[in-house]
């Protein structure tokens, strides 16, 4: 996903901002997640080196990862998403209304989003994290959120962000 210079709101929280259609999908997905009671971050680096487009944590500690696909070519050329499974309870593809939804694997969740919100079209079967992984992911998520908040207003980012363990 390409990055643009952060918007003032996103920059205030240190979140990376995607470009174009992906930005609209991410914005709508994050709004929908917030409506569902989940707190989310964008561009989250996992311990295996992969980067989740959106990661969210719910009030009961459930961990959700969204893979944003802005077009069929993006989906066809990026097959890294199965490597996100060890870091979440639920995995969804987030696409816009024009995406050919039949191309999304049946076992994955599916949501459709635009710049204003989204809807879950297909739930996925949860693959629950074990307790030690959940604790590690939750602590790493909190540290990443705190690091981004701490850097808000800083003129330049000087340290690397922690990855999700």
URSUL-V233733 format. One record per backbone hydrogen bond with DSSP energy under -1.0 kcal/mol. NH is the residue of the N-H (numbers start at 1). CO is the residue of the C=O. E is the energy in kcal/mol with one decimal. If there is no record, write none. Layout:
nh & co & e
NH & CO & E
NH & CO & E
This chain:
nh & co & e
4 & 17 & -2.2
11 & 7 & -3.4
12 & 8 & -1.6
15 & 10 & -1.6
19 & 2 & -1.6
24 & 20 & -1.3
25 & 21 & -2.3
26 & 22 & -2.8
27 & 23 & -2.5
28 & 24 & -2.4
29 & 25 & -2.7
30 & 26 & -2.8
31 & 27 & -2.1
32 & 28 & -2.5
33 & 29 & -2.9
34 & 30 & -2.3
35 & 31 & -2.2
36 & 32 & -1.6
37 & 34 & -1.6
38 & 33 & -2.9
39 & 57 & -2.6
41 & 55 & -2.6
43 & 53 & -2.1
44 & 52 & -2.4
46 & 50 & -3.5
47 & 164 & -2.3
49 & 46 & -2.1
52 & 44 & -3.0
54 & 66 & -1.6
55 & 41 & -2.5
56 & 64 & -2.8
57 & 39 & -2.4
58 & 62 & -2.5
61 & 58 & -1.9
64 & 56 & -2.7
65 & 90 & -2.1
66 & 54 & -2.9
67 & 92 & -2.6
69 & 94 & -2.3
75 & 71 & -1.8
76 & 72 & -2.9
77 & 73 & -2.1
83 & 80 & -2.2
84 & 81 & -2.0
87 & 84 & -2.4
88 & 85 & -1.5
89 & 63 & -2.6
90 & 63 & -1.7
92 & 65 & -2.3
93 & 109 & -2.4
94 & 67 & -2.4
95 & 111 & -2.4
99 & 96 & -1.4
101 & 99 & -1.4
103 & 100 & -2.1
104 & 101 & -1.5
108 & 105 & -1.3
109 & 91 & -2.5
110 & 122 & -2.6
111 & 93 & -2.6
112 & 119 & -2.5
113 & 95 & -2.9
114 & 117 & -2.4
119 & 112 & -2.2
121 & 110 & -2.2
122 & 110 & -2.1
127 & 89 & -2.8
134 & 130 & -2.7
135 & 131 & -2.3
136 & 132 & -2.2
137 & 133 & -3.0
138 & 134 & -2.8
139 & 135 & -2.5
140 & 136 & -2.3
141 & 137 & -2.7
142 & 138 & -2.4
143 & 139 & -2.4
144 & 140 & -2.5
145 & 141 & -2.6
146 & 142 & -2.6
147 & 143 & -2.6
148 & 144 & -2.4
149 & 145 & -2.3
150 & 146 & -2.7
151 & 147 & -1.8
154 & 151 & -2.8
164 & 45 & -3.4
